[in-house]
Amino acid sequence: MIAWRLLEGRYVSNNEIIDALYGDREDGGPDYAVRCVWKHLDHVRRWPARRGVIVQTHCGRGYCISATDIPRTRSALASEIHMNT
């Protein structure tokens, strides 16, 4: 989910990720939701990094992938999904 949001070509904030992950829960998610996001992002960053793509962090704005890396990342992600289905 986080990877797909990053592929939209815009900044994705912690709050947006928390809402996407836990927004449908009555309790709004765990008290430590920000730490969960950081942990997920740590994992998400490794996959594109192996393909030469960097998930950039911008304090106060969120996370993004460079626009020039988006097509390559989409293609690699689609191939990986296809191989695992």
N, C-alpha and C positions, 0 to 999 in steps of 0.2 A: 504494500500500500504506500509506504513512504517513497519507495523507488518510483512508483507511477506518478506521485505528486511532484517529485523532483523533475520528472521528464516533461512537465507542462511548461518549462522554460521560464519560471518565475521563482521568487523567493518563497519558501515554505517556513512558516514560523513554528516555534514549539507549541504554541496554543492551537494552531491549526492541526498539527499532528496529534496532539492530545485529544482534540475534539473528534478527529477521524478514528482514533483508536478506541476511545472510551465514551464518546458522545451519546451513544445509545444506552449506556448504563445509568440506572437511577441514581447511583451514588456518584456519578461523574468520573469514576476511576479512582485509583489509589492515591493516597496523599503524596506519594513519591513519584507521581506520573512523569515529572520532568526527568528524573533519573532514568525511568524506563525508556523515555524518548532517546536520551543520550546513549543508552545501551543498544537500542535498536539501530540508531544511526552509526554507532561504532561497527556493528555488523554489516549494515547496508553499505558503508564506505568501502569495505574490503572488496566486495564484488566488482564495482567499477574500477577500483584502483588496480586490480589485476589486469584490467583492459586499458590502463593508462588514463582513466577518467578520474578527476578529483571532485569530490563533493565539497564545495566551498562553504565556510562558515562566515557569516557577516553579523557581527554583534548588533543586536537591536533589530535586525531585519529577518534573519533566519538562515536557511540553507539553500543552496542552488547548485546546479550543474551548468557549466559554461554552454552557451547556445551552440557553439561549434562542436561540442561533444554530444549533444542530444541525439542526432540521427544515429551515430555509431552506437550509443548506449541503447537506444530503442531496438536497433537491429540485433544486438547481442542478447538483450533481454528476451526478445521474441524467439530467437533461436534456442535459448536455454529453456524457455517454457515449452517449446515444441518438442525438444529432446526429452523432457521429463513427463510428457503426456502419453 
